Amino acid sequence: MSKIKLVINGKEVTANKGENILEVAQRNSIYIPRYCYHPALPIAGNCRICLVEIEKNPKLQIACATEVTDGMVIYAESEKVKKARQDVLEFLLINHPLDCPICDQVGECYLQEYYMNYGLRKSRINYEDKLKKTKRVDLGKIILDNERCILCTRCIRFLQEITKTNELFINSRGDNSFIDIKPNTTVNNNYSLNIVDICPVGALTSKDFRFKKRVYFLKTINSICLHCATGCKIKVQFDEAENKIYRILPDPNIYTNTWICDFGRFSYYETNNSAKYKLFNKEIEKNDVFLKYARFFSELIDSKMKICIILSNYLSLEDNISLYYLGTKLLETNYITFFKINERKIIDSILINSDSSPNSYGVEKIAERYKLKEFKNYDFDIVIGFEKEIKTLKIPPDKSVVISYKELDEYSNVIAIPTYFENEGSFINWQGYLRETKISVKGVDKIDLYSFIKKVMSLSSIYIEDKEKLKDSIKRDFIFKTEETNN
């Protein structure tokens, strides 16, 4: 790809032929404001806030739709540009309602930020003359406020180009234009809430998050989605004092995802489930669980029962390896097995994977390392495994030990574990990337599976390495991709 040289704000930069001014400036740490522009959507060029001055060009040009040329000299902060930005902001705000005190976008609103950075001009229109539009339009999972909308069309382009569902369009003309929805339709596709993420103002709000919490009270931690084998990178936003997750956002990256599906977005609801430790259909207090399960496993060994341990495609590498240790070192069973997924692929041309489990690739790596055989049939006295595999096999409740973060009334023996919002774990997605979940909230009265098994085994004087050392050995001994090397 041929390189060209140009100057932006007095700084000489290099660009690729075909790039636009905004992209080149962004890559060289020169920020140009934008509303309609989004790197993953087609160029619209209708907000005009990204106007820049180009030497030898009599008129200002929009940076998002103007390709760079060799020797081009650009001024993104000249007085002419600053005046134009003020005028554009006044125009965009001329009919905007005074909703800021009750708007969910406060704290991440481009209108507020740009007004403070580039505007600071008193409106010249009387409040009584403002154009009134429809408010609180129910779109399904989303509420639309047309008075706040600046017609950037990000939402329309997303539904046209990404989901190809075309639920929204612009109705009417001129300053009477507004976002409208097709008759007898709701925006309920599998990626609908991404239009809330990309809305630069408060026009689109999620029913799930609406009026729940100001964003500046939330902390953000980077983690991964475990809804399917795609393993999207996500941002988990939570209130540390309340120990509560409020929302999940995509963490855009070049490797796996720009967006996230709505299924993954709502997966944090799992943290509200309260699994209970149980043995022989009786609940066990956390303080007693290690000793009672150590005795239970000892009785299984003494009774010469045929014990099967199923590694789970839904559990982390560390937790699965702990199950392997439980089977080989404590229970001394030869029946440690796994479910092989024959096909992993994107089934909607966006993100959702045919494999609904997040770690089948990783479990196959464990099976290769420890020479484990694929599960064939059920002929065991007792089976230890995660609830999804146990339910799939329809193993009788009295012949199973179920690992779960959900409350399971129908099963007699349950090992309660925290979710991976409450516990760190390593997963290998369908592309082969090794990624980790991060703790955003604390699990109540539950201990992670690796620590649980480590403690139970220690009561029988059998010791395994610390979890951190196991993580290091996984990175050393397993074959996977990293985003640093991409190989």
CORKA-V884646 format. One record per residue. N is the residue number from 0. RES is the residue in one small letter. SS is DSSP state (h for helix, s for strand, l for the rest). PHI is phi in degrees with one decimal (999 if undefined). OMEGA is omega in degrees with one decimal (* if undefined). Layout:
N:RES:SS:PHI:OMEGA / N:RES:SS:PHI:OMEGA
This chain:
0:m:l:999:-175.7 / 1:s:l:-70.4:-179.1 / 2:k:s:-102.6:174.7 / 3:i:s:-130.5:-179.6 / 4:k:s:-114.0:177.6 / 5:l:s:-151.5:-178.0 / 6:v:s:-125.3:175.4 / 7:i:s:-123.2:-179.5 / 8:n:l:52.1:177.8 / 9:g:l:82.2:-178.5 / 10:k:s:-104.4:178.2 / 11:e:s:-77.3:-177.7 / 12:v:s:-132.0:177.5 / 13:t:s:-111.6:-178.7 / 14:a:s:-137.5:173.7 / 15:n:s:-91.5:178.2 / 16:k:l:-61.1:-179.6 / 17:g:l:100.7:177.3 / 18:e:l:-75.6:175.6 / 19:n:s:-94.9:-174.3 / 20:i:h:-60.7:-176.2 / 21:l:h:-62.1:-179.8 / 22:e:h:-63.7:-179.3 / 23:v:h:-65.7:178.5 / 24:a:h:-61.6:-179.3 / 25:q:h:-59.3:-178.6 / 26:r:h:-66.5:-179.5 / 27:n:l:-105.8:174.4 / 28:s:l:61.0:173.8 / 29:i:l:-113.0:-173.1 / 30:y:l:-90.7:173.8 / 31:i:l:-116.6:-177.0 / 32:p:l:-62.8:-179.6 / 33:r:l:-153.7:171.5 / 34:y:l:-119.4:-174.6 / 35:c:l:-80.5:-177.1 / 36:y:l:-69.7:170.6 / 37:h:l:-144.1:-173.2 / 38:p:l:-60.7:-177.4 / 39:a:l:-102.1:-178.9 / 40:l:l:-122.9:176.7 / 41:p:l:-61.7:179.4 / 42:i:l:-69.3:176.3 / 43:a:l:-110.0:176.8 / 44:g:l:66.7:-175.3 / 45:n:l:-107.8:-178.1 / 46:c:l:-90.0:174.4 / 47:r:l:67.9:-179.4 / 48:i:l:-76.6:-176.3 / 49:c:l:-93.8:179.7 / 50:l:s:-58.3:177.1 / 51:v:s:-134.7:178.3 / 52:e:s:-99.7:179.2 / 53:i:s:-116.8:-178.4 / 54:e:l:-57.3:-179.4 / 55:k:l:73.3:175.1 / 56:n:l:-112.2:-173.1 / 57:p:l:-68.3:-176.9 / 58:k:l:-118.0:174.1 / 59:l:l:-66.7:-179.4 / 60:q:s:-124.1:178.2 / 61:i:s:-79.5:-174.2 / 62:a:l:-67.6:-174.5 / 63:c:l:-72.9:-174.9 / 64:a:l:-118.6:-180.0 / 65:t:l:-106.8:179.7 / 66:e:s:-72.7:177.8 / 67:v:l:-75.3:174.9 / 68:t:l:-129.4:-177.9 / 69:d:l:-64.7:178.5 / 70:g:l:84.5:-179.8 / 71:m:l:-62.0:176.7 / 72:v:s:-117.2:-171.5 / 73:i:s:-120.7:175.3 / 74:y:s:-119.4:-178.6 / 75:a:l:-99.5:-178.0 / 76:e:l:-134.5:178.8 / 77:s:l:-72.2:-179.9 / 78:e:h:-62.3:178.3 / 79:k:h:-63.2:178.7 / 80:v:h:-67.4:-179.8 / 81:k:h:-60.4:178.8 / 82:k:h:-64.9:179.7 / 83:a:h:-64.4:179.0 / 84:r:h:-63.6:177.0 / 85:q:h:-59.5:-178.6 / 86:d:h:-65.2:179.1 / 87:v:h:-62.8:179.5 / 88:l:h:-63.5:177.7 / 89:e:h:-62.7:178.9 / 90:f:h:-65.0:-178.8 / 91:l:h:-68.0:-177.0 / 92:l:h:-92.3:-169.6 / 93:i:l:-61.8:177.9 / 94:n:l:-111.8:-177.2 / 95:h:l:-72.7:-178.6 / 96:p:l:-73.4:177.7 / 97:l:l:-88.4:-173.9 / 98:d:l:-98.9:-170.6 / 99:c:h:-49.5:-178.7 / 100:p:h:-63.1:-178.0 / 101:i:h:-116.6:-175.3 / 102:c:l:-86.3:179.6 / 103:d:l:-68.1:-176.5 / 104:q:l:-80.5:179.5 / 105:v:l:-55.5:-178.0 / 106:g:l:101.4:177.4 / 107:e:l:-147.6:-176.6 / 108:c:l:-96.7:179.3 / 109:y:h:-67.4:178.6 / 110:l:h:-64.5:178.6 / 111:q:h:-62.9:-176.9 / 112:e:h:-63.3:-177.6 / 113:y:h:-71.2:176.9 / 114:y:h:-62.3:179.3 / 115:m:h:-69.1:-177.2 / 116:n:h:-85.8:-171.4 / 117:y:h:-127.7:-173.2 / 118:g:h:-101.0:-179.8 / 119:l:l:53.1:176.5 / 120:r:l:-126.4:-179.8 / 121:k:l:-70.8:-179.2 / 122:s:l:-65.3:-179.9 / 123:r:l:-101.1:179.5 / 124:i:l:-108.1:176.8 / 125:n:l:-74.8:-178.1 / 126:y:h:-57.8:-177.7 / 127:e:h:-66.1:-177.4 / 128:d:h:-89.7:-179.0 / 129:k:l:-63.6:178.6 / 130:l:l:-76.0:-179.8 / 131:k:l:-96.6:177.8 / 132:k:l:-128.6:-176.2 / 133:t:l:-70.2:177.7 / 134:k:l:-121.0:175.7 / 135:r:l:55.1:175.7 / 136:v:s:-86.2:-177.5 / 137:d:s:-81.3:179.6 / 138:l:l:-103.5:-175.9 / 139:g:s:121.7:176.1 / 140:k:l:-86.5:-169.4 / 141:i:s:-129.1:172.6 / 142:i:s:-110.1:179.3 / 143:l:s:-105.2:174.2 / 144:d:l:-118.3:-174.2 / 145:n:l:-71.4:177.6 / 146:e:l:-68.3:-179.9 / 147:r:l:-85.7:-172.6 / 148:c:l:-69.3:176.3 / 149:i:l:-108.2:176.7 / 150:l:l:56.3:175.5 / 151:c:l:-73.0:178.4 / 152:t:l:67.5:176.4 / 153:r:h:-58.1:-177.5 / 154:c:h:-62.9:-179.1 / 155:i:h:-65.0:-179.5 / 156:r:h:-65.6:176.7 / 157:f:h:-61.5:-178.0 / 158:l:h:-71.4:176.5 / 159:q:h:-81.7:-168.7 / 160:e:h:-96.7:-175.8 / 161:i:l:-94.3:-179.2 / 162:t:l:-85.4:-178.8 / 163:k:l:59.0:-179.9 / 164:t:l:-103.3:168.1 / 165:n:l:55.3:-177.9 / 166:e:l:-74.4:-173.9 / 167:l:s:-109.0:176.4 / 168:f:s:-155.4:176.3 / 169:i:s:-92.8:179.9 / 170:n:s:-104.5:175.8 / 171:s:l:71.1:-175.0 / 172:r:l:-136.7:175.3 / 173:g:h:58.4:-179.3 / 174:d:h:-75.3:173.5 / 175:n:h:-89.5:-179.6 / 176:s:l:-62.1:178.0 / 177:f:s:-155.3:175.6 / 178:i:s:-74.2:-179.1 / 179:d:s:-130.8:179.4 / 180:i:s:-114.6:-179.5 / 181:k:l:-60.7:-177.9 / 182:p:l:-56.2:176.6 / 183:n:l:56.6:-177.0 / 184:t:l:-131.6:168.8 / 185:t:l:-129.7:177.6 / 186:v:s:-87.9:-175.8 / 187:n:l:-123.3:175.1 / 188:n:l:-71.9:-173.4 / 189:n:l:-71.3:-178.4 / 190:y:l:-127.0:-169.4 / 191:s:l:-58.3:-173.5 / 192:l:l:-75.8:172.9 / 193:n:h:-65.9:178.9 / 194:i:h:-71.2:172.6 / 195:v:h:-70.1:179.5 / 196:d:h:-60.3:-173.1 / 197:i:h:-88.9:175.6 / 198:c:l:-65.8:-175.5 / 199:p:l:-78.5:179.9 / 200:v:l:-125.0:-176.9 / 201:g:l:-98.8:-175.9 / 202:a:l:-73.2:179.9 / 203:l:s:-116.6:179.4 / 204:t:s:-127.9:-178.7 / 205:s:s:-81.3:175.8 / 206:k:l:-59.6:-177.7 / 207:d:l:-66.4:-175.8 / 208:f:l:-107.5:-172.8 / 209:r:l:-54.8:177.7 / 210:f:l:62.7:-178.6 / 211:k:l:-84.8:-172.6 / 212:k:l:-162.7:171.9 / 213:r:l:-70.5:-173.6 / 214:v:h:-65.3:-178.6 / 215:y:h:-75.5:172.7 / 216:f:h:-91.8:-174.8 / 217:l:l:-98.3:171.0 / 218:k:s:-100.8:-177.7 / 219:t:s:-123.2:175.2 / 220:i:s:-132.8:179.7 / 221:n:s:-83.9:-179.3 / 222:s:s:-147.1:178.1 / 223:i:s:-131.8:177.6 / 224:c:l:-84.0:-178.3 / 225:l:l:-113.7:-178.3 / 226:h:l:-72.0:178.5 / 227:c:l:-153.9:-173.9 / 228:a:l:-73.4:179.0 / 229:t:l:-64.0:175.6 / 230:g:l:64.0:-178.2 / 231:c:l:-59.7:173.9 / 232:k:s:-82.4:-174.7 / 233:i:s:-135.2:171.1 / 234:k:s:-114.2:179.0 / 235:v:s:-100.2:-179.6 / 236:q:s:-109.3:-171.3 / 237:f:s:-146.1:173.4 / 238:d:s:-100.5:-174.9 / 239:e:l:-65.5:-178.3 / 240:a:l:-66.0:-179.6 / 241:e:l:-84.5:-175.6 / 242:n:l:53.9:-172.7 / 243:k:s:-142.4:174.3 / 244:i:s:-85.3:-179.4 / 245:y:s:-107.1:178.3 / 246:r:s:-164.7:176.3 / 247:i:s:-123.4:179.1 / 248:l:s:-122.1:175.1 / 249:p:s:-71.0:172.8 / 250:d:l:-114.0:-171.3 / 251:p:l:-57.0:-179.3 / 252:n:l:-153.9:-175.9 / 253:i:l:-82.5:-172.8 / 254:y:l:-90.4:-171.4 / 255:t:l:-130.5:-169.8 / 256:n:l:-147.0:166.7 / 257:t:l:-99.9:-176.7 / 258:w:l:-113.5:165.7 / 259:i:l:-138.6:178.3 / 260:c:l:-80.3:-178.8 / 261:d:h:-68.8:177.8 / 262:f:h:-63.4:177.9 / 263:g:h:-65.9:-179.0 / 264:r:h:-63.9:-178.7 / 265:f:l:-95.4:-176.5 / 266:s:h:-66.9:179.4 / 267:y:h:-67.7:176.3 / 268:y:h:-59.5:180.0 / 269:e:h:-60.5:-179.1 / 270:t:h:-68.1:178.9 / 271:n:h:-83.1:178.4 / 272:n:l:-78.2:-177.0 / 273:s:l:-124.4:176.7 / 274:a:l:-69.5:-179.6 / 275:k:l:-119.8:172.3 / 276:y:l:-66.9:179.2 / 277:k:s:-141.1:169.8 / 278:l:s:-141.0:-178.9 / 279:f:l:51.5:176.1 / 280:n:l:67.3:176.8 / 281:k:s:-118.0:178.4 / 282:e:s:-68.7:-179.9 / 283:i:l:-121.4:174.5 / 284:e:l:-70.6:-177.7 / 285:k:h:-57.0:-177.8 / 286:n:h:-66.0:-177.0 / 287:d:h:-99.5:-167.5 / 288:v:h:-66.0:-176.7 / 289:f:h:-65.5:-177.9 / 290:l:h:-65.6:-176.7 / 291:k:h:-68.8:177.9 / 292:y:h:-73.1:175.2 / 293:a:h:-61.9:177.6 / 294:r:h:-66.5:179.7 / 295:f:h:-59.9:179.0 / 296:f:h:-64.9:178.0 / 297:s:h:-63.9:177.6 / 298:e:h:-66.4:177.3 / 299:l:h:-62.8:179.8 / 300:i:h:-65.1:-177.6 / 301:d:h:-65.4:-176.9 / 302:s:l:-81.2:179.2 / 303:k:l:58.1:179.1 / 304:m:l:-69.4:175.8 / 305:k:l:-85.9:-172.2 / 306:i:s:-107.0:175.9 / 307:c:s:-117.7:173.9 / 308:i:s:-116.5:179.4 / 309:i:s:-105.0:173.3 / 310:l:l:-68.3:-172.2 / 311:s:l:-111.5:174.5 / 312:n:l:-70.7:-178.7 / 313:y:l:-103.3:-180.0 / 314:l:l:-101.6:-178.7 / 315:s:l:-69.4:176.1 / 316:l:h:-59.0:-178.4 / 317:e:h:-63.0:-178.9 / 318:d:h:-67.4:177.4 / 319:n:h:-66.6:178.0 / 320:i:h:-66.6:176.2 / 321:s:h:-64.1:175.5 / 322:l:h:-65.9:176.0 / 323:y:h:-61.3:177.5 / 324:y:h:-61.9:179.1 / 325:l:h:-59.2:-177.7 / 326:g:h:-70.9:-174.4 / 327:t:h:-84.0:-172.5 / 328:k:h:-93.2:-177.8 / 329:l:h:-103.2:-175.1 / 330:l:l:-80.9:177.2 / 331:e:l:50.9:177.9 / 332:t:l:-102.8:176.3 / 333:n:l:-91.9:-174.0 / 334:y:s:-99.6:174.0 / 335:i:s:-115.2:-167.6 / 336:t:s:-139.0:-179.1 / 337:f:s:-156.3:175.4 / 338:f:l:-98.6:178.8 / 339:k:l:-92.9:175.8 / 340:i:l:-93.1:-174.4 / 341:n:l:-79.6:-176.6 / 342:e:l:-142.2:174.1 / 343:r:l:-129.6:179.4 / 344:k:l:-158.5:175.7 / 345:i:s:-76.5:-172.6 / 346:i:l:-100.8:-178.8 / 347:d:l:-123.1:-179.4 / 348:s:l:66.1:178.3 / 349:i:l:-122.7:-175.7 / 350:l:l:-141.6:-170.7 / 351:i:l:-67.4:-173.9 / 352:n:s:-97.9:176.1 / 353:s:l:-64.5:177.4 / 354:d:l:-92.4:-176.3 / 355:s:l:-79.6:-179.1 / 356:s:l:-98.1:-173.9 / 357:p:l:-84.0:-169.5 / 358:n:l:-136.9:-179.9 / 359:s:h:-63.4:177.2 / 360:y:h:-61.9:179.3 / 361:g:h:-64.8:179.3 / 362:v:h:-64.8:175.8 / 363:e:h:-62.3:176.9 / 364:k:h:-64.9:176.0 / 365:i:h:-63.5:-179.5 / 366:a:h:-61.7:177.4 / 367:e:h:-63.8:-176.5 / 368:r:h:-66.3:-175.7 / 369:y:h:-101.3:177.0 / 370:k:l:55.6:179.5 / 371:l:l:-91.5:-179.4 / 372:k:s:-98.6:178.8 / 373:e:s:-68.0:-179.5 / 374:f:l:-62.8:-178.4 / 375:k:l:-113.9:-179.4 / 376:n:l:-149.9:-177.1 / 377:y:l:-100.9:176.7 / 378:d:l:-150.4:-174.3 / 379:f:l:-133.3:177.5 / 380:d:l:-77.3:179.4 / 381:i:s:-149.0:-178.5 / 382:v:s:-123.4:177.7 / 383:i:s:-110.3:-179.0 / 384:g:s:-173.8:179.0 / 385:f:s:-73.0:-171.8 / 386:e:h:-59.4:-177.5 / 387:k:h:-67.8:177.4 / 388:e:h:-69.8:179.1 / 389:i:h:-61.9:-179.8 / 390:k:h:-69.7:179.0 / 391:t:h:-60.7:-179.5 / 392:l:h:-81.5:-178.7 / 393:k:l:54.8:179.1 / 394:i:l:-74.9:-178.8 / 395:p:l:-56.3:-177.5 / 396:p:h:-55.6:-177.4 / 397:d:h:-81.0:179.4 / 398:k:h:-116.5:-177.0 / 399:s:s:-137.1:167.5 / 400:v:s:-115.2:-170.0 / 401:v:s:-102.7:173.9 / 402:i:s:-95.4:-174.8 / 403:s:s:-158.8:169.6 / 404:y:l:-103.7:176.5 / 405:k:l:-108.9:176.1 / 406:e:l:-77.0:-175.9 / 407:l:l:-121.8:-177.9 / 408:d:l:-71.2:-172.2 / 409:e:l:-80.5:-176.9 / 410:y:l:-104.0:-174.8 / 411:s:l:-83.3:-175.2 / 412:n:s:-121.4:-174.7 / 413:v:s:-130.9:170.2 / 414:i:s:-101.9:-177.5 / 415:a:s:-80.1:177.9 / 416:i:l:-131.0:174.2 / 417:p:l:-76.3:173.7 / 418:t:l:-72.9:179.5 / 419:y:l:-85.1:162.1 / 420:f:l:-84.3:-177.8 / 421:e:l:-108.1:-172.8 / 422:n:l:-151.6:176.5 / 423:e:l:-82.7:178.1 / 424:g:s:-160.8:-179.3 / 425:s:s:-103.2:-179.4 / 426:f:s:-135.5:174.5 / 427:i:s:-113.9:-175.6 / 428:n:l:-79.6:-172.8 / 429:w:l:-64.7:177.4 / 430:q:l:-81.6:-178.4 / 431:g:l:98.8:179.2 / 432:y:s:-84.3:174.9 / 433:l:s:-86.5:-179.6 / 434:r:s:-137.6:-176.5 / 435:e:s:-122.0:168.0 / 436:t:s:-79.7:178.5 / 437:k:l:-123.4:-178.1 / 438:i:l:-76.7:175.6 / 439:s:l:-111.0:176.1 / 440:v:l:-132.5:-177.7 / 441:k:l:-93.2:175.5 / 442:g:l:-71.6:-178.2 / 443:v:l:-99.2:176.0 / 444:d:l:57.6:176.8 / 445:k:l:-137.0:178.9 / 446:i:l:-123.3:-177.2 / 447:d:l:-63.1:-171.2 / 448:l:h:-61.2:-178.7 / 449:y:h:-61.7:-179.9 / 450:s:h:-66.7:178.3 / 451:f:h:-61.4:-178.5 / 452:i:h:-66.4:178.9 / 453:k:h:-59.3:-179.4 / 454:k:h:-69.0:179.9 / 455:v:h:-61.9:-179.6 / 456:m:h:-67.8:-179.7 / 457:s:h:-64.9:178.1 / 458:l:l:-69.3:174.5 / 459:s:l:-105.1:178.8 / 460:s:l:60.7:174.2 / 461:i:l:-116.9:-171.5 / 462:y:l:-121.2:176.5 / 463:i:l:-123.1:-175.0 / 464:e:l:-67.7:175.7 / 465:d:l:-65.5:-176.8 / 466:k:h:-61.8:-179.2 / 467:e:h:-64.3:177.1 / 468:k:h:-66.6:177.2 / 469:l:h:-64.0:177.8 / 470:k:h:-58.2:179.0 / 471:d:h:-63.2:-179.7 / 472:s:h:-69.3:176.2 / 473:i:h:-62.3:-179.5 / 474:k:h:-65.3:-178.4 / 475:r:h:-84.2:-167.8 / 476:d:h:-103.6:-176.9 / 477:f:l:-92.8:177.5 / 478:i:l:-94.4:-178.5 / 479:f:l:-158.8:174.9 / 480:k:s:-94.4:168.8 / 481:t:l:-124.2:-179.0 / 482:e:l:-70.8:178.9 / 483:e:l:-72.3:-175.5 / 484:t:l:-107.4:-177.7 / 485:n:l:57.0:176.2 / 486:n:l:-151.5:*
